[in-house]
Amino acid sequence: MFASCSDPSTLDGFAWLACYLTSGKHMAFYASFGTVMLLLLITAPAALAFGFGGAMAARARLWPVRLIGRAYTAMVRGVPDIIFFLFVPIALDQAFEWLRHKAKCPDWSEPVRQGSDFVVCAQAKLPLSTSPQWMHETYGFFLAVLAFAIVFGAFAANVLFGAMRAVPRAQIETAEAYGMTQRQAFWRILVPQMWVYALPGLSNLWMILIKATPLLFLLGVEDIVYWARELGGSKTSIYAYPHPDWRLYYFLGLLVFYLGLTKVSEIVLGRVTVRLSHGQATLAGEAQRKAAR
């Protein structure tokens, strides 16, 4: 990182530590915190979109749509999350490559499934073997985000479905009595009011999502857990910066990071709850009305 760090064997004390903490691998370690935050910022709204679609499907009038929605909301029950996180990216990757294979190589005569191997033509590979490294990393991250969104979207769908049912039916009946259509009553009455009922469940889901981010390591993404294990492991004299096993200190740093992130999340979610509870016929709304007297 610095010219003075060109020969680590000549360093000691604070100079050695400063050069060690500013090495290229440590820069990648620091950048991996941004990877985790980017995953959260993209996955949360994506999972919410999946969940909202699943909740709407679960309460649809057409039974095939309703069956699909309820099957989606129930798909994560009884199955460990790690199985979904390992299965979904592989399944999606092969599905994308199979579609490209059918489009780009229509004359291919060999079967795609050859024993335990999945073989498609070179033009159908995602990404292409000639693609730069950043495209491979971006594609892997995209599959990870999609897997997280699908799995947590199922949880969100169950929460939102319950929140929709928690809104008093009298609210909808009043809207319809004033001449609103069912669509108008849904978007103008039901959806704005359901969030206060959904927020406790969605808050817990957000905390679970934060705790699930280390699973990126299992999906091949070089996240903070990967680098903590890589950098913290003991290094012998063949490395530029030899040191004993420091994984305890690296993982303690991750502990502080996750505790700080959850604390900030609790503060933000608490303020959002107060905001949404204003004027609502809930315990929180009633407490606000009593406090204002």
C-alpha positions as CSV (number, residue, x, y, z in Angstrom):
1,M,0.0,0.0,0.0
2,F,2.8,2.4,0.9
3,A,6.4,2.5,-0.4
4,S,7.7,1.9,3.1
5,C,5.9,-1.4,3.2
6,S,7.7,-2.9,0.2
7,D,9.9,-5.1,2.5
8,P,7.8,-6.3,5.5
9,S,10.8,-8.2,6.9
10,T,12.5,-5.0,7.8
11,L,9.5,-3.7,9.7
12,D,8.6,-4.1,13.3
13,G,6.2,-2.6,15.9
14,F,3.7,-0.1,14.8
15,A,5.1,0.2,11.3
16,W,4.7,-3.5,10.8
17,L,1.1,-3.4,12.0
18,A,0.3,-0.4,9.9
19,C,1.6,-2.0,6.8
20,Y,-0.1,-5.3,7.7
21,L,-3.5,-3.6,8.1
22,T,-3.2,-1.7,4.8
23,S,-2.1,-4.6,2.7
24,G,-4.0,-5.5,-0.5
25,K,-5.9,-8.4,1.2
26,H,-7.0,-6.2,4.0
27,M,-8.3,-3.6,1.5
28,A,-10.4,-6.5,0.1
29,F,-11.5,-7.4,3.6
30,Y,-12.6,-3.8,4.3
31,A,-14.4,-3.7,0.9
32,S,-16.3,-6.9,1.8
33,F,-18.1,-5.0,4.5
34,G,-19.6,-3.0,1.7
35,T,-20.5,-6.2,0.0
36,V,-22.6,-7.2,3.0
37,M,-24.3,-3.8,3.2
38,L,-25.0,-3.9,-0.6
39,L,-26.5,-7.4,-0.2
40,L,-28.8,-6.1,2.6
41,L,-29.8,-2.9,0.7
42,I,-30.7,-4.9,-2.5
43,T,-32.2,-8.1,-0.8
44,A,-34.5,-6.3,1.6
45,P,-36.6,-4.5,-1.1
46,A,-36.4,-7.5,-3.4
47,A,-37.6,-9.9,-0.7
48,L,-40.3,-7.5,0.2
49,A,-41.4,-7.4,-3.5
50,F,-41.5,-11.2,-3.6
51,G,-43.4,-11.3,-0.3
52,F,-45.9,-8.8,-1.4
53,G,-46.5,-10.7,-4.6
54,G,-46.8,-13.9,-2.7
55,A,-49.3,-12.4,-0.2
56,M,-51.5,-11.0,-3.0
57,A,-51.4,-14.4,-4.7
58,A,-52.3,-16.2,-1.4
59,R,-55.5,-14.1,-1.1
60,A,-56.5,-14.2,-4.8
61,R,-59.9,-15.3,-5.9
62,L,-58.7,-17.7,-8.5
63,W,-57.8,-21.0,-6.7
64,P,-54.7,-21.8,-8.9
65,V,-53.2,-18.5,-8.1
66,R,-54.1,-18.8,-4.5
67,L,-52.6,-22.3,-4.4
68,I,-49.3,-21.0,-5.9
69,G,-49.2,-18.1,-3.4
70,R,-49.8,-20.3,-0.4
71,A,-47.4,-22.9,-1.5
72,Y,-44.7,-20.2,-1.9
73,T,-45.4,-18.9,1.6
74,A,-45.1,-22.4,3.1
75,M,-42.1,-23.5,1.1
76,V,-39.5,-22.6,3.7
77,R,-41.3,-24.3,6.6
78,G,-39.6,-27.5,7.7
79,V,-36.6,-27.1,5.4
80,P,-33.4,-25.7,6.7
81,D,-32.5,-22.3,5.1
82,I,-29.0,-23.5,4.3
83,I,-30.5,-26.1,1.9
84,F,-32.3,-23.3,0.0
85,F,-29.2,-21.1,-0.1
86,L,-27.1,-23.9,-1.5
87,F,-29.8,-25.3,-3.9
88,V,-31.4,-22.1,-5.3
89,P,-28.2,-20.5,-6.8
90,I,-27.2,-23.8,-8.5
91,A,-30.8,-24.4,-9.8
92,L,-31.0,-20.8,-11.1
93,D,-27.6,-21.0,-12.7
94,Q,-28.4,-24.2,-14.5
95,A,-31.9,-22.9,-15.5
96,F,-30.4,-19.7,-17.1
97,E,-27.7,-21.7,-18.9
98,W,-30.2,-24.2,-20.2
99,L,-32.4,-21.4,-21.6
100,R,-29.4,-19.8,-23.3
101,H,-28.3,-23.3,-24.5
102,K,-31.7,-23.8,-26.2
103,A,-31.5,-20.4,-27.8
104,K,-27.9,-20.3,-28.9
105,C,-27.2,-23.9,-29.7
106,P,-30.4,-25.4,-31.3
107,D,-28.3,-28.0,-33.2
108,W,-26.8,-29.5,-30.1
109,S,-27.4,-33.2,-30.2
110,E,-25.9,-34.4,-26.9
111,P,-27.9,-34.5,-23.7
112,V,-27.4,-31.7,-21.3
113,R,-27.5,-34.1,-18.4
114,Q,-24.5,-36.4,-18.6
115,G,-24.5,-38.4,-15.4
116,S,-23.8,-36.0,-12.6
117,D,-22.5,-33.3,-15.0
118,F,-24.5,-30.4,-16.5
119,V,-23.0,-29.7,-19.9
120,V,-24.0,-26.9,-22.2
121,C,-22.3,-25.3,-25.2
122,A,-19.6,-22.8,-24.6
123,Q,-21.8,-19.9,-25.9
124,A,-24.4,-20.6,-23.2
125,K,-22.1,-20.5,-20.2
126,L,-22.8,-17.7,-17.7
127,P,-20.6,-15.8,-17.6
128,L,-18.5,-16.7,-20.7
129,S,-15.1,-18.1,-20.0
130,T,-13.6,-15.1,-21.7
131,S,-15.4,-12.6,-19.5
132,P,-13.4,-10.6,-17.0
133,Q,-13.2,-11.6,-13.4
134,W,-15.5,-8.8,-12.2
135,M,-18.3,-10.3,-14.3
136,H,-17.9,-13.7,-12.7
137,E,-18.0,-12.0,-9.2
138,T,-21.0,-9.9,-10.1
139,Y,-22.9,-12.9,-11.5
140,G,-22.2,-14.9,-8.3
141,F,-23.4,-12.0,-6.2
142,F,-26.5,-11.7,-8.3
143,L,-27.4,-15.3,-7.8
144,A,-26.8,-14.9,-4.1
145,V,-29.1,-11.9,-3.9
146,L,-31.8,-13.7,-5.9
147,A,-31.5,-16.8,-3.5
148,F,-31.8,-14.6,-0.5
149,A,-34.7,-12.6,-2.0
150,I,-36.7,-15.8,-2.8
151,V,-36.2,-17.4,0.6
152,F,-36.8,-14.4,2.7
153,G,-39.6,-13.3,0.3
154,A,-41.5,-16.5,1.4
155,F,-41.2,-15.4,5.1
156,A,-42.2,-11.8,4.1
157,A,-45.2,-13.2,2.2
158,N,-46.5,-15.0,5.3
159,V,-46.0,-11.9,7.4
160,L,-47.8,-9.6,4.9
161,F,-50.6,-12.1,4.4
162,G,-51.3,-12.0,8.1
163,A,-51.0,-8.3,8.3
164,M,-53.6,-7.9,5.5
165,R,-56.0,-10.1,7.4
166,A,-55.4,-8.1,10.6
167,V,-56.8,-4.9,9.1
168,P,-60.3,-4.6,10.4
169,R,-62.9,-5.7,7.8
170,A,-65.0,-2.7,8.7
171,Q,-62.5,-0.5,7.1
172,I,-62.9,-2.2,3.7
173,E,-66.7,-2.3,4.0
174,T,-66.8,1.4,4.7
175,A,-64.6,2.1,1.7
176,E,-66.9,0.0,-0.5
177,A,-69.9,1.7,1.0
178,Y,-68.5,5.0,-0.2
179,G,-68.3,3.7,-3.7
180,M,-64.7,2.4,-3.9
181,T,-64.0,-0.7,-6.0
182,Q,-62.2,-3.6,-4.5
183,R,-59.0,-2.6,-6.2
184,Q,-59.3,1.0,-4.8
185,A,-60.1,-0.3,-1.3
186,F,-57.1,-2.6,-1.5
187,W,-54.6,0.0,-2.5
188,R,-56.0,3.0,-0.6
189,I,-57.3,1.4,2.6
190,L,-55.8,-2.0,3.1
191,V,-52.2,-1.6,2.0
192,P,-51.5,1.7,3.8
193,Q,-52.9,0.3,7.1
194,M,-51.3,-3.2,6.9
195,W,-47.8,-2.0,7.4
196,V,-48.2,-1.2,11.1
197,Y,-49.3,-4.8,11.6
198,A,-46.6,-6.2,9.4
199,L,-43.7,-4.2,10.9
200,P,-43.0,-6.4,14.0
201,G,-42.7,-9.5,11.8
202,L,-40.7,-7.6,9.1
203,S,-38.4,-6.2,11.8
204,N,-37.6,-9.7,13.0
205,L,-37.1,-10.8,9.4
206,W,-34.6,-8.0,8.9
207,M,-32.7,-9.1,11.9
208,I,-32.6,-12.7,10.6
209,L,-31.5,-11.4,7.2
210,I,-28.6,-9.6,8.9
211,K,-27.6,-12.8,10.7
212,A,-27.9,-14.8,7.5
213,T,-25.4,-12.7,5.5
214,P,-22.4,-14.9,6.6
215,L,-24.0,-17.6,4.3
216,L,-22.5,-15.6,1.5
217,F,-19.3,-17.5,2.3
218,L,-21.0,-20.8,1.4
219,L,-22.2,-19.3,-1.9
220,G,-18.6,-18.6,-3.0
221,V,-18.8,-14.8,-2.4
222,E,-15.7,-13.4,-0.7
223,D,-17.5,-11.8,2.2
224,I,-16.3,-10.7,5.6
225,V,-16.4,-14.2,7.0
226,Y,-14.2,-15.5,4.2
227,W,-11.6,-12.8,4.7
228,A,-11.7,-13.1,8.5
229,R,-10.9,-16.7,8.3
230,E,-8.3,-16.2,5.5
231,L,-6.5,-13.3,7.2
232,G,-6.8,-14.6,10.8
233,G,-5.4,-18.0,10.2
234,S,-1.8,-18.6,11.2
235,K,0.8,-17.5,8.7
236,T,4.3,-18.9,8.5
237,S,7.5,-17.3,7.3
238,I,6.7,-18.0,3.7
239,Y,4.1,-15.2,3.9
240,A,4.9,-11.5,3.8
241,Y,3.3,-10.9,7.2
242,P,3.8,-14.1,9.3
243,H,1.7,-14.2,12.5
244,P,0.0,-16.8,14.8
245,D,-3.6,-17.7,14.7
246,W,-5.5,-14.4,15.0
247,R,-9.0,-15.6,13.9
248,L,-10.4,-14.9,17.4
249,Y,-9.6,-11.1,17.0
250,Y,-11.0,-11.0,13.5
251,F,-14.2,-12.7,14.5
252,L,-14.5,-10.5,17.5
253,G,-14.4,-7.6,15.1
254,L,-17.2,-9.2,13.1
255,L,-19.2,-9.6,16.4
256,V,-18.9,-5.8,17.1
257,F,-19.9,-5.0,13.5
258,Y,-23.1,-7.2,13.6
259,L,-24.0,-6.0,17.1
260,G,-23.6,-2.4,16.0
261,L,-25.7,-3.0,12.8
262,T,-28.5,-4.6,14.8
263,K,-28.5,-1.8,17.3
264,V,-28.8,0.8,14.6
265,S,-31.6,-1.3,13.0
266,E,-33.5,-1.4,16.3
267,I,-33.3,2.4,16.6
268,V,-34.5,3.0,13.0
269,L,-37.2,0.4,13.2
270,G,-38.5,1.8,16.5
271,R,-38.8,5.2,14.9
272,V,-40.6,3.8,11.9
273,T,-43.0,1.9,14.2
274,V,-43.9,5.2,16.0
275,R,-44.4,6.9,12.7
276,L,-46.7,4.2,11.3
277,S,-48.6,3.8,14.6
278,H,-49.8,7.4,14.6
279,G,-53.6,7.5,14.3
280,Q,-53.9,3.7,14.1
281,A,-56.3,1.6,16.1
282,T,-53.4,-0.4,17.7
283,L,-51.8,-0.6,21.1
284,A,-49.0,1.7,20.0
285,G,-51.5,4.1,18.5
286,E,-53.6,4.1,21.6
287,A,-50.5,4.8,23.7
288,Q,-49.8,7.8,21.5
289,R,-53.3,9.2,22.0
290,K,-53.1,8.8,25.7
291,A,-49.7,10.5,25.8
292,A,-51.1,13.5,23.8
293,R,-53.8,14.2,26.3
